[in-house]
Amino acid sequence: MALDPSPRLTLHNADCLDVLATLPDASVDAIITDPPYFNARPDHWDRQWPNADAFARWLGDVLDQFARVLRPAGSLYLFASPRMSSRVEGLIGERFRVLNHVVWVKTTGVHQKACRAAQRSYHPQTERIVFAEHYGAEHAAAAAAGYARQCATLRGQVFEPLRAYLDGERQRAGWSGAEIDAAWRAWRGKSGGGMAGHWFGRSQWALPTRENYEWLQRLLNSRTPGVLAAPHAVLAEDYVHLHARYDVLRRDYDTLKAEYAALRRPFQLAAEAPNTDVWIFNPTPARPGRHPCEKPLPLMRHIVRTSTRPGQVVLDAFLGSGSTGVAALEAGCDFIGIEQDAAIFAAARDRLTRRQPST
């Protein structure tokens, strides 16, 4: 059964492999999901495999579908138990490039009630989150040179008419870059490098300030052969007109850069968000009807806000309590949720329908 309360929320009460097989290739921007951990819970959904090898084969089938439906610049976050995390990460690594093995530390929980005398090993206080992307994702978005280098190239191409104008006037007046740097240092009373590379070169080009441009006009016109005898024969364009041209080109560059950046995998950390691979979030407090593996909403908000943009599609193939969906809807993302258990699905559907923004 598929429910579609709005264009932004699609929920399926079905086996995830059946639903995943119906999704188009490269149709999802982020997969954020918490599959069964295998024998970590007494619930039937966590004990449906006879052994770890059978669980791994099943999870491999799920990951194959994830690799198919995730867009080239998409992100995968998959929760795992400490006991199975290394095997799960290996399965993910066969299909994706693992970026981080995140350790989620719980400051509260059942470890605080553990009987020390009965322990035969350390009590787990953590869960693991494997964060991955497609192999070659950065290449797909930014070509082999990488994003920063590609944007630098783009910047150089957009502003080339202005750079060529300045450099052509420099050459026409017979000044070398080294001579201009020496004159600039003398004028500014500085030592070290100069500005010629920024004003005339391609790699780090920048428009001179008004003060510097007017100084360049005086300098370049101070060495004028007979054909350049008229005042301001070199760099004759007024700075106001030059800067107006620059503003037009800068808007073009900003637009192109934004379009180019949108091809990259989103990753934008909020100022207060964790920026390492160790996260501290309290578990969801116990309450009647609480899903036994419910993930805290602040944690899911952190993941969604870091690795999605508004309007993108988030998939949780193991919907559970629906926390991923709540965070996705809050962030302005479309959300697809899949849950096999009818009772769990009904509770998550009610929660998400209440939280869904009006359209």
C-alpha positions in Angstrom: 0.0 0.0 0.0 1.4 3.4 -0.9 0.1 6.6 0.6 0.7 10.1 -0.8 -0.8 12.7 1.5 1.0 15.4 -0.4 3.5 15.9 -3.3 6.3 16.0 -0.6 5.5 12.9 1.4 5.3 9.3 0.0 5.0 6.4 2.4 5.0 2.7 1.7 3.9 -0.1 4.0 5.8 -2.9 2.2 9.1 -4.8 2.0 11.8 -2.3 1.2 13.3 -4.4 -1.6 9.9 -4.6 -3.4 9.6 -0.8 -3.2 13.2 0.0 -4.1 12.9 -2.0 -7.2 10.2 0.3 -8.5 12.2 3.6 -7.9 13.9 5.1 -11.0 17.6 5.1 -11.3 19.4 8.1 -9.8 16.1 9.5 -8.3 17.1 10.1 -4.7 19.5 12.7 -3.3 20.1 11.3 0.2 19.5 7.9 1.8 19.4 8.2 5.6 18.3 5.0 7.2 18.5 2.7 10.2 18.2 -1.0 9.0 17.9 -3.9 11.4 21.1 -4.5 13.3 20.8 -8.4 13.4 20.1 -10.0 16.7 20.5 -6.7 18.7 16.8 -6.6 19.5 14.4 -9.4 20.6 11.9 -8.1 18.0 11.0 -10.3 15.0 12.2 -7.8 12.5 15.8 -8.0 13.9 15.9 -11.8 14.1 14.6 -12.9 10.7 17.9 -14.3 9.4 19.4 -17.6 10.6 23.0 -16.2 10.8 25.2 -13.2 10.1 26.0 -14.4 6.6 22.3 -14.5 5.6 21.9 -11.0 7.1 24.9 -9.7 5.1 23.5 -11.2 1.9 20.2 -9.5 2.5 21.9 -6.1 3.3 24.0 -6.5 0.2 20.9 -6.7 -1.9 19.5 -3.6 -0.2 22.8 -1.7 -0.8 22.7 -2.7 -4.5 19.4 -0.9 -4.8 20.7 2.1 -2.8 23.6 2.4 -5.3 21.2 2.3 -8.2 18.7 4.9 -6.9 21.1 7.3 -5.3 22.1 10.2 -7.5 25.8 10.7 -8.4 26.1 13.6 -5.9 24.0 11.9 -3.2 24.8 10.9 0.3 24.3 7.7 2.2 24.0 7.5 6.0 23.5 4.0 7.4 23.2 3.2 11.1 24.9 0.0 12.4 25.4 -1.7 15.7 29.0 -1.7 17.2 29.1 -5.5 16.8 28.2 -5.6 13.1 29.6 -2.2 12.1 32.8 -3.4 10.6 31.0 -6.0 8.4 28.4 -3.4 7.4 31.1 -0.9 6.5 32.8 -3.5 4.4 29.6 -4.2 2.5 29.1 -0.4 2.0 32.7 0.0 0.9 32.2 -2.6 -1.9 29.6 -0.3 -3.5 30.3 3.3 -2.2 33.3 5.4 -1.1 33.1 5.5 2.7 33.8 9.0 4.0 33.4 8.6 7.7 32.7 5.9 10.3 30.8 8.1 12.8 30.6 7.1 16.5 27.4 8.2 18.1 28.0 8.5 21.9 24.9 8.3 24.2 25.3 10.1 27.5 22.2 8.4 28.8 20.8 4.9 28.3 20.8 1.3 29.5 24.6 1.2 30.0 24.1 3.2 33.1 22.0 0.4 34.6 24.3 -2.4 33.6 25.3 -4.9 36.3 29.0 -4.7 36.5 29.4 -8.0 38.3 27.6 -9.8 35.5 29.5 -8.2 32.6 32.0 -10.3 30.5 32.8 -7.5 28.1 32.4 -3.7 27.9 28.8 -2.5 27.7 28.1 -0.6 24.4 27.4 3.1 24.8 27.6 3.9 21.1 26.0 3.2 17.8 27.8 3.7 14.4 26.8 5.6 11.4 28.6 4.9 8.1 28.6 8.0 5.8 29.4 7.4 2.2 29.1 8.7 -1.4 29.3 7.2 -4.8 32.8 6.4 -6.1 33.8 9.2 -8.4 31.2 11.6 -7.0 33.5 14.6 -6.9 34.7 13.8 -10.5 31.1 13.7 -11.7 30.4 17.2 -10.2 33.7 18.9 -10.6 35.7 17.0 -13.2 39.1 15.6 -12.4 40.5 19.0 -11.4 38.2 19.3 -8.4 35.7 21.9 -7.4 38.0 24.6 -6.2 40.3 24.4 -9.2 37.3 24.2 -11.6 35.7 27.3 -10.0 39.0 29.1 -10.3 39.1 28.2 -14.0 35.5 29.4 -14.4 36.3 32.7 -12.7 39.2 33.2 -15.0 37.1 32.6 -18.1 34.3 34.9 -17.0 36.6 37.8 -16.1 38.9 37.3 -19.1 37.8 40.4 -21.0 38.7 42.7 -18.2 42.0 40.9 -17.5 42.9 41.0 -21.1 42.1 44.8 -21.3 44.4 45.6 -18.3 47.2 43.3 -19.5 47.0 44.6 -23.1 47.3 48.1 -21.9 50.3 47.2 -19.7 52.1 45.6 -22.7 51.1 48.5 -25.0 52.8 50.9 -22.5 55.9 48.8 -22.4 55.9 47.9 -18.6 56.8 44.5 -17.3 55.0 43.0 -14.3 58.2 43.1 -12.3 58.6 46.8 -13.0 55.1 47.5 -11.9 55.6 45.5 -8.7 58.7 47.4 -7.9 56.9 50.8 -8.5 53.9 49.7 -6.4 56.2 48.7 -3.5 57.9 52.0 -3.7 54.6 53.8 -3.7 53.2 51.8 -0.8 56.4 51.7 1.1 56.2 47.9 1.3 58.6 45.0 0.7 58.0 41.5 -0.7 55.6 40.7 -3.5 53.4 43.0 -5.6 50.1 43.1 -7.3 50.9 42.6 -10.9 50.0 38.9 -10.7 46.5 39.8 -9.5 45.9 42.6 -11.9 47.3 41.0 -15.1 47.7 37.3 -14.5 45.1 34.6 -15.2 45.3 32.4 -12.1 44.5 34.9 -9.3 43.0 37.8 -11.2 41.3 40.6 -9.2 40.0 44.0 -10.3 42.2 46.9 -8.9 40.6 49.2 -6.5 39.8 52.7 -7.7 43.0 54.1 -5.9 45.2 51.4 -7.5 43.6 51.8 -10.9 44.2 55.5 -10.9 47.8 54.9 -9.8 48.2 52.5 -12.7 46.9 55.1 -15.1 49.5 57.6 -13.9 52.3 55.0 -13.9 51.6 53.5 -17.4 51.1 56.9 -19.0 54.5 58.1 -17.5 56.3 56.0 -20.1 54.7 57.0 -23.4 56.3 56.8 -26.8 55.2 59.4 -29.3 52.2 57.4 -30.4 51.0 57.5 -26.8 51.7 61.1 -26.1 48.1 62.1 -25.2 47.2 62.1 -21.5 45.7 58.8 -20.3 46.2 57.2 -23.7 46.8 54.0 -21.7 44.0 52.7 -19.5 41.7 55.3 -20.9 38.6 53.7 -19.6 37.1 55.4 -16.6 37.1 53.4 -13.4 33.3 53.8 -12.9 32.7 52.2 -16.3 35.2 49.5 -15.7 33.7 48.6 -12.4 30.2 48.5 -13.9 31.4 45.9 -16.4 33.0 44.0 -13.5 29.7 43.9 -11.6 27.9 42.5 -14.7 30.5 39.8 -15.1 30.5 39.1 -11.3 26.8 38.4 -11.4 27.3 36.0 -14.3 30.1 34.3 -12.4 28.1 34.0 -9.2 25.2 32.5 -11.1 27.4 30.0 -12.9 29.2 29.1 -9.7 25.9 28.5 -7.9 24.8 26.2 -10.7 28.1 24.4 -10.6 28.0 24.1 -6.8 24.6 22.5 -7.0 26.1 19.6 -8.9 28.3 18.8 -5.8 27.3 16.6 -2.9 25.7 18.9 -0.3 27.7 19.3 2.9 27.2 22.4 4.9 27.9 22.3 8.7 25.9 24.6 10.9 28.0 26.6 13.4 26.8 24.5 16.4 26.8 21.1 14.7 29.4 18.4 15.3 32.3 18.7 12.8 34.1 15.5 13.8 33.3 11.8 13.5 32.3 11.6 17.2 28.7 12.8 17.9 27.1 13.2 21.3 23.3 13.1 21.2 21.0 11.8 24.0 18.7 8.9 23.0 15.0 9.6 22.6 13.4 9.5 26.1 11.3 6.5 27.0 7.6 7.0 26.6 4.5 4.8 26.0 4.5 3.6 22.4 8.0 4.7 21.7 9.7 2.7 18.9 12.5 0.7 20.5 15.1 2.1 18.1 13.8 5.6 17.7 16.5 8.0 16.7 16.6 11.4 18.4 15.3 14.2 16.2 18.3 16.5 16.9 20.6 13.9 15.4 18.5 13.4 12.3 18.2 17.1 11.8 21.9 17.4 11.9 22.3 14.8 9.2 19.6 16.2 6.9 20.6 19.8 7.2 24.3 19.0 6.6 23.8 16.8 3.6 20.7 18.0 1.7 19.3 21.1 0.1 15.6 22.2 0.1 13.7 20.5 -2.6 15.8 17.4 -2.7 14.6 13.8 -2.2 15.4 12.0 1.0 14.8 8.2 1.3 14.5 6.1 4.5 14.0 2.5 3.6 13.5 1.5 7.2 11.1 4.2 8.4 10.7 3.1 12.0 9.4 6.0 14.1 9.7 8.4 11.2 12.4 10.8 12.7 14.2 11.0 9.4 11.0 12.0 7.7 10.3 14.7 10.2 13.8 16.2 9.8 13.5 16.0 6.0 10.1 17.7 5.9 11.3 20.4 8.3 14.3 21.0 5.9 12.0 21.5 2.9 12.9 18.1 1.3 10.6 15.6 -0.3 10.5 12.4 1.7 10.0 8.7 0.8 9.6 6.3 3.7 9.3 2.5 3.6 8.2 0.3 6.5 7.2 -3.3 6.5 5.7 -3.6 10.0 2.0 -2.5 9.8 1.8 -1.2 13.4 5.1 0.7 13.2 4.1 2.1 9.8 0.7 3.4 11.1 2.4 5.2 14.0 5.0 6.8 11.7 2.4 7.8 9.1 0.4 9.5 11.8 3.5 11.4 13.1 4.6 12.5 9.7 1.1 13.5 8.5 0.9 15.8 11.6 4.3 17.2 10.9 4.0 17.7 7.2 4.1 21.3 6.2 1.0 22.7 4.4 1.1 22.9 0.7 
